Amino acid sequence: MLILVTYDVETLTKDGQKRLRHVAKACMNYGQRVQNSVFECLIDEAHYVILKNEITGIINPKLDSIRFYILGNNWNRRVITLGKTTSYNVEDELII
């Protein structure tokens, strides 16, 4: 299933900047960045729970905001891109 992860982490302090980097790194382990604070993660339910728990342990819930949009398995009919595409389809063939 495709999960869209968006986040807004307070960065006025060094602690906040560190949390921002850790949230981004956690998301990179499960998906690809499509915009500055937006990741697309093509993962199963178990990995979604792991990612959510990992991010929960990183953020400060009084200062930071994380949103998970569950687009499901039929996501390719729900995602429309206008303009420059900054990502690749992880389900396409990869030629090395």
N, C-alpha and C positions, 0 to 999 in steps of 0.2 A: 504494500500500500504506500501511497505517497503522502508524506507529512510535510507541511510547510511550517517552518519554525521562524518566527520573527521575534526580535528582541529590542528593548530599549533599556540600556544599562547606564546608570549614572556614572559620568566620567569626570566629574569636577575634582575628585580626589584620586590619589595614587591607588588606593584600595579599589575604587570603582574602575579605574583603567585596567587593573589586574583582573578583576572579575569579567570585564568585557573581553579581554584576550582569552580567558579560560572558557567562557561561553562559546566564543567563536571556534576555539580549538575542539571543544566537545562536539559541536555541530559538524565540523570538518571531518571528524572521525566517522560520521554516519551519512553524510550527504555532500552536496556541492553548493557553494555560495552562488546565488543568482543576483543578489543586490547586496549593498553594504551590510545590512543587518537582517538578511533574509536567506534562508537555506532551504533547499528541497532535499528531502531524505526519502529515498525509496527503500523502506525497511519493513520488517515484519512486526507483529504485535510485541514480541518479546524484546526486540531491540528498541522499540518505541518506549517501553516501560523503563529500560535501562537508561536511555538518553534523557528521559524526563526526570528520573531520579538523580542522574549525574548533574543536570542543570539546576535542579532544586538545591543540591548541596553547594553550588557555587554562588548563587545570587543572594542578594539582600532583598527579601520580599517587601521591605518598607520603602526601598528606593528603586528597584528594578522591575521591569515588566517583560514577561515572556508569553508568547501566544503560540499555540500549536493548532494548526488547521489540518484536520484529517480529511484528505481528498479521496482516500480509498484506492481500490484497485482499478477503477475505471477513470483514473485521473486524466488521461490524455484527452478526454472529451471535455474536461472542466478547465484546462489550462489554455489560455489564449495569450499569445505574446505579440506585442506590437513593437516595431522598431528593432534595434540591434539585439540579437540573441547572445547572451553572455554565458550560456551553459550548453551542455550536450545532453542528449537523451541516453541515460544509462542503460536502457534496454536495447539500443542499437548495437550493431556489430562494431567491434573495435579492431582496426587494422594497425598492426605495429610494424 
